[in-house]
Amino acid sequence: MIKQDNQQAPKPSRLLQEQITSLQREDETLYNILAVDVWALAKTMDEFQPGFWSAFMKNREKALKRFIAEAIKKNKSTEPKRPPFLS
C-alpha cells in the first residue's frame, strides 16, 4: 500500500475559528481602550502644561529615529562573514 504525500491538512474546526475571532475582537477592544487612555492622559497634561502633547510627539519622533538607527546598526555585521578557508 502506498501512502499519498499530498494529503491536505484538516481545516480548522468551527469552534477554533470562533475562538480566534473572539480573541481578535478582544485585542481590538483592548487597543481602543489603551488609545482612549493615552488620549485622556495627553488631554489632561495639555491642560496643566500647554504644549505638552506637541513636545511629547517631538520626543517620540526622536526616540523612534534613534531606535531605528540602533536596530540597523545592531543588525549590521562588523565583519563580513567569510568562509573559514579564506581567513
N, C-alpha and C positions, 0 to 999 in steps of 0.2 A: 504494500500500500504506500502511495506517495503522498506526502503532505504538501499542501498548497502554501507557498510562501506569500502569496498576495492576499491573504485574508485581511479584511478590513477590521479596524479597531471598533469595538462596540460604541454606539452613540451614548452620550451621557444620559442618564435617566432623567425623567421629568422632575423628580424631587431634587436632584443635584442642580439642575438648571434653575429651579425656583430659589434654591439657597444662594446660588451665585447672584441672581437678580436681586435678591433681598440684601445681600452684602453690598452690592453696588449702590443701591438706594441709600443704605445706611452710611456708606462712605461719602456720598454726595451730600447728605444731610449734615454730617459732621463737618465737612468742608465749608458748607454755608454758615453753620453756627460759628466756626472759627473766623470766617470773614466778617461776620457781624460783630464779634468780639473785638477784632482788630480795629474795625471802623469806630466802634464806641470808644475805645481807648484813645485813638487818634483824635477824635472829636473832642473828648474831654480834655486831653492835653493841649489841644489847639486853643481851647477857651482859657486855660490858665497861662499858657505861654504862646502868644500869637507867632505863627511861622513854624511851629513845631513840626507839622506834617511835611512842610517843604524841606526843612533841614533833615528830617528823618529819611526822606526819599533820596536826598543827595548823598547822605552817608551810606544808604543801602546800595546805591549805584556804585560808589567807590568800593565798597566791600565785595560786591559781586564781581567787579572787574579784577580786583586783587585775587579773589578766589579762583577765577578762571585762569589768570596768569600763573598762579601757583600750581594748579592742576595740570596745565600744559607743560610747565617746567618739570613737574614730578614725573609725567608720563614720557618725557624725552629721556632717552638713554644718554649717559655721559660718554660712554664709549660705544661705537658701533659694534654690533655683535659680529664677530668674525669666527670662522671655523677654527678649531684648535690647531690644525696643521698649518695655518698661516700665521700663528702668533710667534 
